Amino acid sequence: MGALQPILILFFIWLQTCMITAEDDEWKSATATYTNQTDDSIIIEGACGYGDLHKASYGKYSAGLSTMLFKRGSACGACFELRCVDHILWCLPGSPSVILTATDFCPPNNGLSADYGGWCNFPKQHFEMSEAAFAEIAERKADIVPVQYRRVKCERRGGLRFTVSGSSHFYQVLVTNVGLDGEVIALKVKGSRTGWLPMARNWGQIWQCNANLIGQPLSFEVTTSGRRTLTSYNVAPANWQFGQTYEGKHF
């Protein structure tokens, strides 16, 4: 039994991954609205910490998620395919779809009905889109439309991006442009004079640790929701600066 145990463990991990993938491939029901913002984007400086969504490469194909979907920020960076369904007046012919990245939180409004205004109230599953993305699946004059959604892999250009902020003893990193699963669930940083330091989620996709890493080249180990881990060595040079973005490898 001892020799079989590692094989059985790997089998159950593989089986669990297949089950998650099969579940994610299924279309699920939700609703969608849009918000008017400049530059065709949704809210800048949203709950995921991405800042300017065009600089983060998400742009108009971004979405705010209701509580059920946002999962306290762990869904930040995940990609969803949406299509408008079951509404002959508002849905565009053929039910075309768009792929969106989760970049913000759509807060509940418990003072309003879930059928009018309280679209993000718990336990509703709702997407708040940019007007430009909404117009690719439905008529702009619609207030709210029924949609189907499913998780899809994120396709990104270039490598993972690490934006550094903080102070001499408080170090933060924003991770963007994450492909495949899109969601980062664990992050470690390593300086030239340290071992691997686990970072804790501050909010959204901003991670932090209490360490003085000034003057050291930095490496990062990123783990996504699909349990894939990627290590990028010496991403930031020894003279890295707060507020700068450095690019690593990609999955």
N, C-alpha and C positions, 0 to 999 in steps of 0.2 A: 504493500500500500504506500510505503514511503516514496518509492520511485515514481508512483503514479500521481502523487499529490500535486507536484508542480504542473503536470499536464492537465489535471482536472481544474486547477485554478485558472490556467490560461484558457481552457475551454469555456468556463463560466464567464470570464471577462469578455471573450469573443461573443458569446451568446447574448450577454447583456448589451454589448455595443450594437449587435444586429437588431435587438428589440427596440432600442432607442431610435436607431435609424429608421426602422419600419414605422414607428409611431410618428416620427417627425415628418415622414413622407405623406402622411394622411392629411387631407384637407379638413380643416376645422372651421366652425362658424364664428363670426365676430361682426363688428360694425366698424365703420370708418367715417371720419369727417375731415375737414381741412381747416387750416388756419392761415390767415394772410400775413406774410412776412416779406421783408425786402429780399431781393436777390433769390427769390424762389425757394428760400430755405424755411424750415420751421425755426423754433426759438433758438437764438444764439445763447451760449453759456447755459445750456440745459443741464439736466440732472446727471448726465454721464460725465460731465467735465470736459467735453471735447472742444468747447470754445467755438471759434469760427468754423462752421461745418464745411465750408468750401476748402479751407486750408487743411481740414482733417480728411478731405477727399470724399465726404459723404454727400454734401450739397443738398440738392432738392430731394434726393432719394433717402430721406431721413424720416423717422417717425417717433412720436411720443407714444408710450405704451401705458395702458391702464394698469392698476395695481396687480391684477391677476397675471399679467404678462411681464411686467417690469421686474418682479421678483427682487425687490429691494436693491436694484441696480445690477444684479448679477447677469441680467439679460443685455446689458449695454454691449453693443458691438455685434449682436446676433443679427442674422439676415432672415427676412421673411418674404415670401412671395404672396402677393395679394391679388385677388380678382373680385370684381363686383358681380353679384349673382342675385337672381330672383327679384329683379325690379325692372320691369319692361320700360318704364319711363326714364329712369336715371342711369341704368347700366349701359355702357357702350356695347354695340353689337359684337357678338363673338366672345364676350367676356375676356378682353385682353388683360394681361397681368403686369404688375410691376414688382421689382425687388427692392425692398427697403432695409435700411440699417436702423436698429434701435439706438437712438441717441438722446432720448429725453423721457421724462415721466409725465403722464397725463393725470393730474390730480383729480380725486373725486370731488363732486359738488353735491353734497348730501342734501342741500336745500332745494334741489331740483329733482324732478322725476327722471328715472333712468331712461324713459322714453323721450324726454325733451330736456336737454341741457345737462343732465347728470349721466352722460354717456360713459364716463370713466368710473362711475360708482362701482364699488365692490358688489358682486363678483363678476361684473361685466368684462368681456374681452373686447377691447376697443383700440383702434389705431388712429392717432391724430397725425395727418399727413400734411405736406406742403400742398398748396393749391395746384402747382404745376404737376406734381406726381398724381394727385387726385384726378386731374383732368385727363390722365391717360387711361383711366378705367371707368370714369363716370362723368355725367354732366356736371358742370361747375355750379349750376343753380340748385343742386340737391343739398339739403341740410345734412343728411345722414344716409348712408347706404349700407345694405347688408353685404358682407364680403365673406369669402373663404380665404383662409391663410394656411401656410405650412412653412416649417423651417427649411431653409436651403443653405448650401454652402456659400460662403462669401468669396467673391472673386476680387482680388485687389492687385493693383499695379505697384511694383516696387517692394521694398522690405518693410518689416515692422518698424514703427517709429516710436522713439522714446523721448518725451519732452521732460526735461529736468527742472525741478523747482525746489524751494525750501531754504534752508540756512545751513550754517556750518555743522550743526548737530541734529538737524531735522531734514530728512531727505525725502523728496516726493518724485514720483515718475507717473506721467500719463502715457498709456499705451494705446496707440491708434494704428489703423490700417492693417488690422489682423484678418487674415484670410481663413479659409476652411470654416471652423466652428464659429469664429468671430468673437466668442466670449472668452475672456481671460479669467481663470479661476485661481491661479496662483502665480506669483512673481518672486524671483530671487535676484539679488544684485551682488556682484563681487568686485571689490577693488583689488588692486595689485598687492595690497598689504592686508587683505582680509580673506576669510573663507566665504562661502556662499551665505548670504544673509536673507532670511525670509522676509518678505514685505507684507504688510497688512493692508486690506482695502480701506482707504479713507472714505471715498464715496465714488460711485460710478466706476470708471476705469482709472482712477487716480489711486496709486499705491504709495505707502510710506514706510519708513523705518527710522529709528534713532541711531544715526551713525555719522561720523565725519569722514566723508569720502573725497574731500577736496584734494586735488593734486594726484589722484590715482586714476589710471585708465579703468573704465567700467565695462563689465560684462553682465549679460542678462540671461536668465533662464525663464522662459514663458511656458505655462501649461494652460491649455484650453479645456473647454467643457467636454471635449471628446477624449480627454486624457492624453493628448499629444503634447510632447514637450520639445521645445526647440531652444538650443543654447547658442547665443551670439557672443563671441569673445571680442573684447576690446572695441566695443561699439563706440564709446565716447573716449577721446584721447585724454591724456593726463591734464591738459589745460582746458577741460570742458567748463562751460559756464552755465549758471542758472538761467532759465528762460530759453535755452537753446534746444533744438530737436536733433536727434541723432538716429541714423537709420541702420538697422541690422538685417539679418537674413530673413527669409520668409519660409513658410511651411511648404 
